[in-house]
Amino acid sequence: MSPHAVMWTCFGVIIGGAWSYLFAVSPSIASDSFTIDLLRSLCLADDDPWSRRSLTAAFVMWSAMILAMMLPTAAPMLSTYMDIADAAREKSMRAVSPTVLAAGYLSVWVVFSFAAIALQAWLQSQAMLSAGEALTQPAVAGGVLLLAGAYQFAPLKHACLNKCARPMPFFLSHWSDAVAGVFRIGFTQGTYCVACCWALMLVMFVTGLMNLVWMAVIGIVMILEKTVEDAKPWSYGVGTVLLISGVATILHLWW
């Protein structure tokens, strides 16, 4: 098996494992399996959202969400890096494993998850999240949708999206054959990705943090933003839907 095939196989196994975990612990999935019931019991939070058990459960959940939703969006970045690395090796130049690049990318999303966990714990302490981890107040939920919708039109969003979708110029101008250098490249690309996608990730607080259907939908939206040839019409369309949904939610049209 070629190195590329090994890399993409590992890539798929990690993403598949993350989705399998989320499926297993999702409260909406009925199961008589002892293994799944045990896994759910180990991942349950207690009544105190700031307790060690609750924060650990939230960290595991957000880590799985990041691997399931964000790692697939890194495919263009990893593919571009491996193409450049292959060209470097053909010239007898050293190239660092793409796993270092992926680690740098994911580390930024881990930082994001800490902020999301703190927000989740605060909302729970204020009784603003339902049992399904969705916002219970239409005005707040609508505000999140309006924020996410407006950000789809922001110049910063599209500047960062361009860096994520077309990483070749950045790689060529910042190329490194050192582990620390490649990790830094991945970290920078991860920063662009967080700046591009953070608002869409917050929509999960509206749909429910463990809603697998909406998790997949939002993940697909982010993948398409980074892979379609001209992302602006797609992003603007998604933004328009979010803005309309935000207004409708605030007006209690479907809440």
N, C-alpha and C positions, 0 to 999 in steps of 0.2 A: 504494500500500500504506500502511495506517495505521501510525502510530508503534508501536502495540502489536504489530501483525503483524510489523514489522521487528524489534522487540525479541525476540519469541518465536522468530522465525526464527533470529536470531543465537544465541539461547539453545540451540535445538535443534542448530544446526551445531556449536557448541562441545562439547556433550555427545556428539554423534555422532562428532566428530573424536577425542575422548578415548577412546571405546570402540573406535574403529577402530584407534587406536594400540596400545591394550592387546591387542586381538585380533592385530595384526600381530606384536608382539614376544613373545606368549605362547609358551613352549616346547612347550606341548601341542598347538599348531596346526601340522600338517604343511603345508609349502609348498615349491613348486619355483620360486617367484617370486624373481628376482634382487633386486628392490627390497626385498622383505620380508627376505631374507637379509642384505642390506646394512644395513638398519635394525637388525636384531638384532645384527649385529656391532658396530655403533656404540654400542649400548646395553648391551653386555656388561660386567660388572664383571670385575676381575682377581682374582688370588689374595689380595690384601691388601684387606680390607673397608674399611680406613680411607684407602685411596689416593684421590687426586683423581678418578680415572676411576670407581672404584666408588661414591663418594659422589655424583658427578654423575649416574651411571646410576640410583642409588636416588632422587635428587631428581626426575628426570624421571618415573620410574615412579610415585612418590607423588603428584606433581602431576597426572598423568593420572588416577590413582585418585580424587583429590579432585574433579576436574572431572566424572568419570563417575558417582561415587556421591553426592557431597554437593551439587553444583549443582542436581540435580533436586529435592532436598529443600528448596531455597530458593524454589521456585515460589510457595508461599503468601505468603511474605514479599514477593517482587517484585510479585506480583499486587496485594496490599494497598497497597503503596507507590504503584503506578501509578494505582490508583483514587483515592487521596488527592491525588496530583499532578494528575490530571485535574480534580478538583474545585477545586483551588487555581488552576489556569490559567483555569477558567471565571470565577473571581472576579478575574481579571487579576493574580494573585499569581505570583511566580516559583517554579519547581520545578526542582530539579536532576535530571539524567538518572539513571535507575535503574542505569545501569552503574557509577556511583560507589558506590551502595549495595552492588551485587554485589562490587565491588572490596574494600570494607571487610569484607564477609562472608568472602570468600575469603582475605584476608590473615591472618585468625586460623587458618584451616586450613593455611596455609603454615607458620605457626609450629608447629602440631601436627605437620606433616610433618617438620620438623627433629628434633623429639623422637623420632618414629617411625624416622627414618633412623639416628639414633644408637643406638636400641635394636636395630634390624636389624643394624647393623655389629657391635655388641657380641656379639649372639647368634651371628653368623657367625664372629667371632673365637674364640668358645668352642665351635665346632663343634656348635651346638645347632639349626641350621637345615639342612634337607635341600636337595637340588638344586632342589626345587620351592618353596623358601622357606617350608617348614612346620616347626613345632617337632618335634624328634625324640624328646623325652623325655615320656612319657605323664603323669608327675606335673606337669610344668610346663604342658603343654597343658591338662590337666584343671583346674589352678589358674586358668588364664586363663578357661576356660569358667565356672568357679564364680564368679569375680569379675564377669564380664559378666552372668551370670544374677542374682546378688545385686543388682547395680546397677539392674537393671530394676525392682526394688521400692523403690528408694531415693527418699525425698521430694525430694532435690535433683534427681534425674533428672526427676521429673514437674513440678517447679516450672519447670525450664528448658524442658521440652517444651511446657508451656503457653505460655511466652513465644514459642517458635518457631512453634507452630501457630496462635496468635492474637495476631499482632503489632500489630493495630489500636490497642489502648490505649497501647502503648509509642510508636508513631509519633505519635499525637495529642498525647501529653504531651511529646514530645521533638522535635517537628517543627522543621525548619530549612530555610532557603532558601539556605544557604551550602554550598559543596562540602565543606569540612572537616567541617561539621556532619552532612551526610548520610553521609560516609565513617565518621564516628564512630558513627552509628546502625547502619550495616552491620557495623562492627566489634563493637559490643555484641551485635547479633543473632547474629553469628558465634560470639561467646564463649558465648552461651546454647546454641548448636547443638553446639559442641565439648563443653561440660559435659554435654549430653544424650546424645551419641553416641560419645564416646571409647571406652567399653568395648566397644561393638559393633564398632568399627573394629579393636580389638585381636584380635578373633576371627579376623581375616584371618591372623594369625600361626599359628593352629591349622589353618585350612583350606588355607593356602598363599597367599602374597601375590599370586601371579599366576594363581590359580584363578578363571577368568572366571565359572564357574557360581555359585560361592559369593559372588563379588563382586556379582553381580546379585541373588542372594537377600538378602544383607545390605542392599544398597541399597534393595530393595523393602520390606524390614522397616522401614527408617528413613523411607521415604516414607509408608507406611501409618500409622506412629505420628503423623505430622504432619498427616494428612489425614482420618483416620476421626473421627467425631463424638465418640466416647468412647474415648480411646486406652488407658486403664488396663487393661481386660480383654485387649486385644491385647498390650500390653507385659508384663503378668503371664504371659500364655500363653507368649510368647517366653522370658521369664525362667525359667519352669518347665522348658521344653525344654532350655535351656542348663545349668541346674543338674543335670538328669538326665544330660545328655551329659557334664558334667564328672565326675560320680561314676563313670559307666561308663568313661570314659577313664582315670581314675586306677586303676580296678580291672582295666584291660586287657581290658574286655569286647569292645571292637571296635577296639583299636589294633594 
